[in-house]
Amino acid sequence: MDHGQLFSVVMAGPALWEVRHEVTNEFAGMIQRTPRGFLLRNDQTQAIGSFGSISSALEGLYEVA
């Protein structure tokens, strides 16, 4: 499944992306570029994990949604 179709990703600042649900446009979380990869935070700003790519982070967000 292409998780990019479920979420839209918008650059919110240097090394920071906002993730929104594609259908409802509700805030779903944030992705932040770190030295270890891409840190994913949910809509309550709790860290979910670090991923190797933005698409992997979206997959992680889909798993917990």
PDB file of N, CA, C and O in Angstrom:
ATOM      1  N   MET A   1       0.841  -1.179   0.000  1.00  0.00           N
ATOM      2  CA  MET A   1       0.000   0.000   0.000  1.00  0.00           C
ATOM      3  C   MET A   1       0.885   1.241   0.000  1.00  0.00           C
ATOM      4  O   MET A   1       1.889   1.293   0.710  1.00  0.00           O
ATOM      5  N   ASP A   2       0.518   2.224  -0.784  1.00  0.00           N
ATOM      6  CA  ASP A   2       1.239   3.495  -0.812  1.00  0.00           C
ATOM      7  C   ASP A   2       0.655   4.410   0.258  1.00  0.00           C
ATOM      8  O   ASP A   2      -0.425   4.974   0.082  1.00  0.00           O
ATOM      9  N   HIS A   3       1.377   4.550   1.369  1.00  0.00           N
ATOM     10  CA  HIS A   3       0.874   5.340   2.486  1.00  0.00           C
ATOM     11  C   HIS A   3       0.865   6.831   2.179  1.00  0.00           C
ATOM     12  O   HIS A   3       0.216   7.607   2.880  1.00  0.00           O
ATOM     13  N   GLY A   4       1.577   7.228   1.144  1.00  0.00           N
ATOM     14  CA  GLY A   4       1.547   8.615   0.715  1.00  0.00           C
ATOM     15  C   GLY A   4       0.171   9.032   0.212  1.00  0.00           C
ATOM     16  O   GLY A   4      -0.144  10.221   0.187  1.00  0.00           O
ATOM     17  N   GLN A   5      -0.654   8.063  -0.188  1.00  0.00           N
ATOM     18  CA  GLN A   5      -2.009   8.375  -0.629  1.00  0.00           C
ATOM     19  C   GLN A   5      -2.937   8.631   0.553  1.00  0.00           C
ATOM     20  O   GLN A   5      -3.981   9.261   0.389  1.00  0.00           O
ATOM     21  N   LEU A   6      -2.573   8.153   1.743  1.00  0.00           N
ATOM     22  CA  LEU A   6      -3.402   8.341   2.935  1.00  0.00           C
ATOM     23  C   LEU A   6      -3.074   9.635   3.665  1.00  0.00           C
ATOM     24  O   LEU A   6      -3.915  10.190   4.371  1.00  0.00           O
ATOM     25  N   PHE A   7      -1.842  10.111   3.489  1.00  0.00           N
ATOM     26  CA  PHE A   7      -1.374  11.297   4.193  1.00  0.00           C
ATOM     27  C   PHE A   7      -0.772  12.284   3.206  1.00  0.00           C
ATOM     28  O   PHE A   7      -0.203  11.888   2.189  1.00  0.00           O
ATOM     29  N   SER A   8      -0.898  13.564   3.509  1.00  0.00           N
ATOM     30  CA  SER A   8      -0.178  14.576   2.742  1.00  0.00           C
ATOM     31  C   SER A   8       0.918  15.136   3.645  1.00  0.00           C
ATOM     32  O   SER A   8       0.720  15.307   4.848  1.00  0.00           O
ATOM     33  N   VAL A   9       2.055  15.415   3.058  1.00  0.00           N
ATOM     34  CA  VAL A   9       3.219  15.900   3.796  1.00  0.00           C
ATOM     35  C   VAL A   9       3.559  17.292   3.274  1.00  0.00           C
ATOM     36  O   VAL A   9       3.755  17.489   2.075  1.00  0.00           O
ATOM     37  N   VAL A  10       3.627  18.258   4.200  1.00  0.00           N
ATOM     38  CA  VAL A  10       3.897  19.644   3.842  1.00  0.00           C
ATOM     39  C   VAL A  10       5.094  20.130   4.642  1.00  0.00           C
ATOM     40  O   VAL A  10       5.147  19.952   5.859  1.00  0.00           O
ATOM     41  N   MET A  11       6.049  20.741   3.963  1.00  0.00           N
ATOM     42  CA  MET A  11       7.210  21.270   4.668  1.00  0.00           C
ATOM     43  C   MET A  11       6.757  22.388   5.598  1.00  0.00           C
ATOM     44  O   MET A  11       6.081  23.326   5.177  1.00  0.00           O
ATOM     45  N   ALA A  12       7.141  22.276   6.878  1.00  0.00           N
ATOM     46  CA  ALA A  12       6.735  23.249   7.894  1.00  0.00           C
ATOM     47  C   ALA A  12       7.911  24.096   8.360  1.00  0.00           C
ATOM     48  O   ALA A  12       7.728  25.047   9.121  1.00  0.00           O
ATOM     49  N   GLY A  13       9.092  23.766   7.920  1.00  0.00           N
ATOM     50  CA  GLY A  13      10.293  24.496   8.315  1.00  0.00           C
ATOM     51  C   GLY A  13      11.509  23.704   7.893  1.00  0.00           C
ATOM     52  O   GLY A  13      11.385  22.644   7.280  1.00  0.00           O
ATOM     53  N   PRO A  14      12.695  24.214   8.221  1.00  0.00           N
ATOM     54  CA  PRO A  14      13.907  23.478   7.879  1.00  0.00           C
ATOM     55  C   PRO A  14      13.914  22.118   8.580  1.00  0.00           C
ATOM     56  O   PRO A  14      13.874  22.050   9.809  1.00  0.00           O
ATOM     57  N   ALA A  15      13.963  21.066   7.817  1.00  0.00           N
ATOM     58  CA  ALA A  15      14.029  19.696   8.331  1.00  0.00           C
ATOM     59  C   ALA A  15      12.803  19.315   9.155  1.00  0.00           C
ATOM     60  O   ALA A  15      12.903  18.488  10.062  1.00  0.00           O
ATOM     61  N   LEU A  16      11.640  19.912   8.849  1.00  0.00           N
ATOM     62  CA  LEU A  16      10.415  19.628   9.591  1.00  0.00           C
ATOM     63  C   LEU A  16       9.232  19.562   8.623  1.00  0.00           C
ATOM     64  O   LEU A  16       9.029  20.467   7.814  1.00  0.00           O
ATOM     65  N   TRP A  17       8.456  18.484   8.717  1.00  0.00           N
ATOM     66  CA  TRP A  17       7.300  18.294   7.856  1.00  0.00           C
ATOM     67  C   TRP A  17       6.058  18.048   8.698  1.00  0.00           C
ATOM     68  O   TRP A  17       6.118  17.359   9.716  1.00  0.00           O
ATOM     69  N   GLU A  18       4.948  18.606   8.278  1.00  0.00           N
ATOM     70  CA  GLU A  18       3.656  18.375   8.912  1.00  0.00           C
ATOM     71  C   GLU A  18       2.931  17.305   8.107  1.00  0.00           C
ATOM     72  O   GLU A  18       2.926  17.333   6.876  1.00  0.00           O
ATOM     73  N   VAL A  19       2.324  16.369   8.811  1.00  0.00           N
ATOM     74  CA  VAL A  19       1.591  15.285   8.161  1.00  0.00           C
ATOM     75  C   VAL A  19       0.102  15.469   8.444  1.00  0.00           C
ATOM     76  O   VAL A  19      -0.305  15.664   9.589  1.00  0.00           O
ATOM     77  N   ARG A  20      -0.705  15.403   7.379  1.00  0.00           N
ATOM     78  CA  ARG A  20      -2.156  15.550   7.521  1.00  0.00           C
ATOM     79  C   ARG A  20      -2.839  14.363   6.848  1.00  0.00           C
ATOM     80  O   ARG A  20      -2.331  13.803   5.876  1.00  0.00           O
ATOM     81  N   HIS A  21      -4.001  13.991   7.384  1.00  0.00           N
ATOM     82  CA  HIS A  21      -4.809  12.956   6.745  1.00  0.00           C
ATOM     83  C   HIS A  21      -5.277  13.501   5.400  1.00  0.00           C
ATOM     84  O   HIS A  21      -5.793  14.616   5.323  1.00  0.00           O
ATOM     85  N   GLU A  22      -5.098  12.728   4.359  1.00  0.00           N
ATOM     86  CA  GLU A  22      -5.417  13.188   3.006  1.00  0.00           C
ATOM     87  C   GLU A  22      -6.904  13.502   2.834  1.00  0.00           C
ATOM     88  O   GLU A  22      -7.246  14.497   2.196  1.00  0.00           O
ATOM     89  N   VAL A  23      -7.779  12.690   3.378  1.00  0.00           N
ATOM     90  CA  VAL A  23      -9.220  12.861   3.170  1.00  0.00           C
ATOM     91  C   VAL A  23      -9.796  13.960   4.058  1.00  0.00           C
ATOM     92  O   VAL A  23     -10.528  14.824   3.575  1.00  0.00           O
ATOM     93  N   THR A  24      -9.472  13.936   5.350  1.00  0.00           N
ATOM     94  CA  THR A  24     -10.081  14.876   6.301  1.00  0.00           C
ATOM     95  C   THR A  24      -9.271  16.147   6.501  1.00  0.00           C
ATOM     96  O   THR A  24      -9.784  17.126   7.044  1.00  0.00           O
ATOM     97  N   ASN A  25      -8.020  16.148   6.074  1.00  0.00           N
ATOM     98  CA  ASN A  25      -7.084  17.255   6.256  1.00  0.00           C
ATOM     99  C   ASN A  25      -6.794  17.545   7.736  1.00  0.00           C
ATOM    100  O   ASN A  25      -6.337  18.637   8.073  1.00  0.00           O
ATOM    101  N   GLU A  26      -7.056  16.577   8.614  1.00  0.00           N
ATOM    102  CA  GLU A  26      -6.750  16.734  10.037  1.00  0.00           C
ATOM    103  C   GLU A  26      -5.269  16.489  10.277  1.00  0.00           C
ATOM    104  O   GLU A  26      -4.640  15.681   9.595  1.00  0.00           O
ATOM    105  N   PHE A  27      -4.724  17.200  11.260  1.00  0.00           N
ATOM    106  CA  PHE A  27      -3.326  17.039  11.639  1.00  0.00           C
ATOM    107  C   PHE A  27      -3.097  15.615  12.132  1.00  0.00           C
ATOM    108  O   PHE A  27      -3.839  15.127  12.985  1.00  0.00           O
ATOM    109  N   ALA A  28      -2.076  14.944  11.600  1.00  0.00           N
ATOM    110  CA  ALA A  28      -1.784  13.561  11.975  1.00  0.00           C
ATOM    111  C   ALA A  28      -0.460  13.427  12.712  1.00  0.00           C
ATOM    112  O   ALA A  28      -0.271  12.477  13.471  1.00  0.00           O
ATOM    113  N   GLY A  29       0.466  14.371  12.500  1.00  0.00           N
ATOM    114  CA  GLY A  29       1.753  14.278  13.163  1.00  0.00           C
ATOM    115  C   GLY A  29       2.805  15.141  12.495  1.00  0.00           C
ATOM    116  O   GLY A  29       2.513  15.947  11.612  1.00  0.00           O
ATOM    117  N   MET A  30       4.041  14.949  12.943  1.00  0.00           N
ATOM    118  CA  MET A  30       5.181  15.697  12.416  1.00  0.00           C
ATOM    119  C   MET A  30       6.322  14.726  12.129  1.00  0.00           C
ATOM    120  O   MET A  30       6.461  13.698  12.793  1.00  0.00           O
ATOM    121  N   ILE A  31       7.123  15.062  11.147  1.00  0.00           N
ATOM    122  CA  ILE A  31       8.345  14.323  10.850  1.00  0.00           C
ATOM    123  C   ILE A  31       9.484  15.325  10.899  1.00  0.00           C
ATOM    124  O   ILE A  31       9.432  16.375  10.258  1.00  0.00           O
ATOM    125  N   GLN A  32      10.513  14.991  11.665  1.00  0.00           N
ATOM    126  CA  GLN A  32      11.664  15.877  11.827  1.00  0.00           C
ATOM    127  C   GLN A  32      12.927  15.144  11.395  1.00  0.00           C
ATOM    128  O   GLN A  32      13.168  14.008  11.804  1.00  0.00           O
ATOM    129  N   ARG A  33      13.735  15.806  10.563  1.00  0.00           N
ATOM    130  CA  ARG A  33      15.017  15.235  10.127  1.00  0.00           C
ATOM    131  C   ARG A  33      16.008  15.362  11.269  1.00  0.00           C
ATOM    132  O   ARG A  33      16.207  16.452  11.806  1.00  0.00           O
ATOM    133  N   THR A  34      16.627  14.254  11.640  1.00  0.00           N
ATOM    134  CA  THR A  34      17.628  14.228  12.700  1.00  0.00           C
ATOM    135  C   THR A  34      18.874  13.529  12.169  1.00  0.00           C
ATOM    136  O   THR A  34      18.832  12.939  11.090  1.00  0.00           O
ATOM    137  N   PRO A  35      19.981  13.583  12.905  1.00  0.00           N
ATOM    138  CA  PRO A  35      21.177  12.861  12.465  1.00  0.00           C
ATOM    139  C   PRO A  35      20.952  11.348  12.337  1.00  0.00           C
ATOM    140  O   PRO A  35      21.668  10.677  11.593  1.00  0.00           O
ATOM    141  N   ARG A  36      19.972  10.817  13.050  1.00  0.00           N
ATOM    142  CA  ARG A  36      19.689   9.375  13.015  1.00  0.00           C
ATOM    143  C   ARG A  36      18.663   8.982  11.958  1.00  0.00           C
ATOM    144  O   ARG A  36      18.428   7.793  11.741  1.00  0.00           O
ATOM    145  N   GLY A  37      18.059   9.946  11.307  1.00  0.00           N
ATOM    146  CA  GLY A  37      17.031   9.643  10.312  1.00  0.00           C
ATOM    147  C   GLY A  37      15.872  10.609  10.421  1.00  0.00           C
ATOM    148  O   GLY A  37      16.068  11.816  10.564  1.00  0.00           O
ATOM    149  N   PHE A  38      14.671  10.077  10.353  1.00  0.00           N
ATOM    150  CA  PHE A  38      13.462  10.893  10.404  1.00  0.00           C
ATOM    151  C   PHE A  38      12.659  10.507  11.641  1.00  0.00           C
ATOM    152  O   PHE A  38      12.167   9.384  11.745  1.00  0.00           O
ATOM    153  N   LEU A  39      12.531  11.445  12.577  1.00  0.00           N
ATOM    154  CA  LEU A  39      11.800  11.214  13.818  1.00  0.00           C
ATOM    155  C   LEU A  39      10.326  11.505  13.582  1.00  0.00           C
ATOM    156  O   LEU A  39       9.960  12.593  13.138  1.00  0.00           O
ATOM    157  N   LEU A  40       9.492  10.533  13.881  1.00  0.00           N
ATOM    158  CA  LEU A  40       8.051  10.665  13.699  1.00  0.00           C
ATOM    159  C   LEU A  40       7.389  10.926  15.039  1.00  0.00           C
ATOM    160  O   LEU A  40       7.634  10.220  16.017  1.00  0.00           O
ATOM    161  N   ARG A  41       6.545  11.950  15.071  1.00  0.00           N
ATOM    162  CA  ARG A  41       5.738  12.258  16.260  1.00  0.00           C
ATOM    163  C   ARG A  41       4.272  12.214  15.856  1.00  0.00           C
ATOM    164  O   ARG A  41       3.906  12.644  14.762  1.00  0.00           O
ATOM    165  N   ASN A  42       3.435  11.690  16.750  1.00  0.00           N
ATOM    166  CA  ASN A  42       2.006  11.610  16.445  1.00  0.00           C
ATOM    167  C   ASN A  42       1.326  12.953  16.679  1.00  0.00           C
ATOM    168  O   ASN A  42       1.993  13.951  16.950  1.00  0.00           O
ATOM    169  N   ASP A  43       0.010  12.978  16.576  1.00  0.00           N
ATOM    170  CA  ASP A  43      -0.740  14.229  16.711  1.00  0.00           C
ATOM    171  C   ASP A  43      -0.713  14.801  18.121  1.00  0.00           C
ATOM    172  O   ASP A  43      -1.124  15.942  18.331  1.00  0.00           O
ATOM    173  N   GLN A  44      -0.234  14.027  19.091  1.00  0.00           N
ATOM    174  CA  GLN A  44      -0.095  14.507  20.467  1.00  0.00           C
ATOM    175  C   GLN A  44       1.373  14.753  20.809  1.00  0.00           C
ATOM    176  O   GLN A  44       1.735  14.842  21.982  1.00  0.00           O
ATOM    177  N   THR A  45       2.204  14.860  19.798  1.00  0.00           N
ATOM    178  CA  THR A  45       3.651  15.124  19.851  1.00  0.00           C
ATOM    179  C   THR A  45       4.454  14.044  20.571  1.00  0.00           C
ATOM    180  O   THR A  45       5.587  14.299  20.981  1.00  0.00           O
ATOM    181  N   GLN A  46       3.901  12.857  20.732  1.00  0.00           N
ATOM    182  CA  GLN A  46       4.653  11.749  21.312  1.00  0.00           C
ATOM    183  C   GLN A  46       5.510  11.116  20.222  1.00  0.00           C
ATOM    184  O   GLN A  46       5.032  10.864  19.116  1.00  0.00           O
ATOM    185  N   ALA A  47       6.777  10.860  20.538  1.00  0.00           N
ATOM    186  CA  ALA A  47       7.675  10.239  19.573  1.00  0.00           C
ATOM    187  C   ALA A  47       7.248   8.798  19.321  1.00  0.00           C
ATOM    188  O   ALA A  47       7.039   8.030  20.260  1.00  0.00           O
ATOM    189  N   ILE A  48       7.123   8.444  18.061  1.00  0.00           N
ATOM    190  CA  ILE A  48       6.756   7.083  17.674  1.00  0.00           C
ATOM    191  C   ILE A  48       7.999   6.281  17.334  1.00  0.00           C
ATOM    192  O   ILE A  48       8.079   5.094  17.648  1.00  0.00           O
ATOM    193  N   GLY A  49       8.972   6.922  16.695  1.00  0.00           N
ATOM    194  CA  GLY A  49      10.199   6.224  16.346  1.00  0.00           C
ATOM    195  C   GLY A  49      10.996   6.972  15.305  1.00  0.00           C
ATOM    196  O   GLY A  49      10.554   7.983  14.759  1.00  0.00           O
ATOM    197  N   SER A  50      12.174   6.455  15.043  1.00  0.00           N
ATOM    198  CA  SER A  50      13.060   7.023  14.039  1.00  0.00           C
ATOM    199  C   SER A  50      13.076   6.083  12.836  1.00  0.00           C
ATOM    200  O   SER A  50      13.161   4.865  12.991  1.00  0.00           O
ATOM    201  N   PHE A  51      12.994   6.655  11.643  1.00  0.00           N
ATOM    202  CA  PHE A  51      12.890   5.867  10.426  1.00  0.00           C
ATOM    203  C   PHE A  51      13.940   6.318   9.419  1.00  0.00           C
ATOM    204  O   PHE A  51      14.473   7.423   9.518  1.00  0.00           O
ATOM    205  N   GLY A  52      14.230   5.465   8.461  1.00  0.00           N
ATOM    206  CA  GLY A  52      15.248   5.752   7.468  1.00  0.00           C
ATOM    207  C   GLY A  52      14.813   6.689   6.363  1.00  0.00           C
ATOM    208  O   GLY A  52      15.653   7.269   5.674  1.00  0.00           O
ATOM    209  N   SER A  53      13.502   6.846   6.183  1.00  0.00           N
ATOM    210  CA  SER A  53      12.992   7.716   5.124  1.00  0.00           C
ATOM    211  C   SER A  53      11.634   8.278   5.535  1.00  0.00           C
ATOM    212  O   SER A  53      11.015   7.805   6.488  1.00  0.00           O
ATOM    213  N   ILE A  54      11.187   9.280   4.812  1.00  0.00           N
ATOM    214  CA  ILE A  54       9.873   9.853   5.089  1.00  0.00           C
ATOM    215  C   ILE A  54       8.784   8.822   4.792  1.00  0.00           C
ATOM    216  O   ILE A  54       7.815   8.720   5.544  1.00  0.00           O
ATOM    217  N   SER A  55       8.927   8.064   3.716  1.00  0.00           N
ATOM    218  CA  SER A  55       7.908   7.058   3.395  1.00  0.00           C
ATOM    219  C   SER A  55       7.840   5.977   4.468  1.00  0.00           C
ATOM    220  O   SER A  55       6.755   5.478   4.764  1.00  0.00           O
ATOM    221  N   SER A  56       8.967   5.609   5.050  1.00  0.00           N
ATOM    222  CA  SER A  56       8.967   4.643   6.158  1.00  0.00           C
ATOM    223  C   SER A  56       8.276   5.227   7.380  1.00  0.00           C
ATOM    224  O   SER A  56       7.562   4.520   8.091  1.00  0.00           O
ATOM    225  N   ALA A  57       8.486   6.514   7.627  1.00  0.00           N
ATOM    226  CA  ALA A  57       7.832   7.179   8.754  1.00  0.00           C
ATOM    227  C   ALA A  57       6.319   7.212   8.549  1.00  0.00           C
ATOM    228  O   ALA A  57       5.566   7.016   9.503  1.00  0.00           O
ATOM    229  N   LEU A  58       5.864   7.455   7.323  1.00  0.00           N
ATOM    230  CA  LEU A  58       4.430   7.443   7.038  1.00  0.00           C
ATOM    231  C   LEU A  58       3.847   6.055   7.265  1.00  0.00           C
ATOM    232  O   LEU A  58       2.726   5.916   7.756  1.00  0.00           O
ATOM    233  N   GLU A  59       4.608   5.039   6.906  1.00  0.00           N
ATOM    234  CA  GLU A  59       4.180   3.665   7.151  1.00  0.00           C
ATOM    235  C   GLU A  59       4.040   3.423   8.655  1.00  0.00           C
ATOM    236  O   GLU A  59       3.095   2.769   9.095  1.00  0.00           O
ATOM    237  N   GLY A  60       4.979   3.950   9.440  1.00  0.00           N
ATOM    238  CA  GLY A  60       4.909   3.837  10.896  1.00  0.00           C
ATOM    239  C   GLY A  60       3.707   4.560  11.461  1.00  0.00           C
ATOM    240  O   GLY A  60       3.073   4.072  12.396  1.00  0.00           O
ATOM    241  N   LEU A  61       3.386   5.712  10.910  1.00  0.00           N
ATOM    242  CA  LEU A  61       2.215   6.464  11.359  1.00  0.00           C
ATOM    243  C   LEU A  61       0.939   5.699  11.029  1.00  0.00           C
ATOM    244  O   LEU A  61       0.000   5.676  11.825  1.00  0.00           O
ATOM    245  N   TYR A  62       0.907   5.076   9.861  1.00  0.00           N
ATOM    246  CA  TYR A  62      -0.256   4.282   9.465  1.00  0.00           C
ATOM    247  C   TYR A  62      -0.460   3.119  10.433  1.00  0.00           C
ATOM    248  O   TYR A  62      -1.597   2.790  10.774  1.00  0.00           O
ATOM    249  N   GLU A  63       0.623   2.498  10.876  1.00  0.00           N
ATOM    250  CA  GLU A  63       0.543   1.351  11.787  1.00  0.00           C
ATOM    251  C   GLU A  63      -0.101   1.723  13.114  1.00  0.00           C
ATOM    252  O   GLU A  63      -0.827   0.913  13.689  1.00  0.00           O
ATOM    253  N   VAL A  64       0.149   2.930  13.614  1.00  0.00           N
ATOM    254  CA  VAL A  64      -0.380   3.330  14.921  1.00  0.00           C
ATOM    255  C   VAL A  64      -1.701   4.089  14.813  1.00  0.00           C
ATOM    256  O   VAL A  64      -2.368   4.314  15.822  1.00  0.00           O
ATOM    257  N   ALA A  65      -2.078   4.480  13.608  1.00  0.00           N
ATOM    258  CA  ALA A  65      -3.328   5.251  13.434  1.00  0.00           C
ATOM    259  C   ALA A  65      -4.544   4.365  13.595  1.00  0.00           C
ATOM    260  O   ALA A  65      -5.674   4.840  13.482  1.00  0.00           O
TER     261      ALA A  65
END
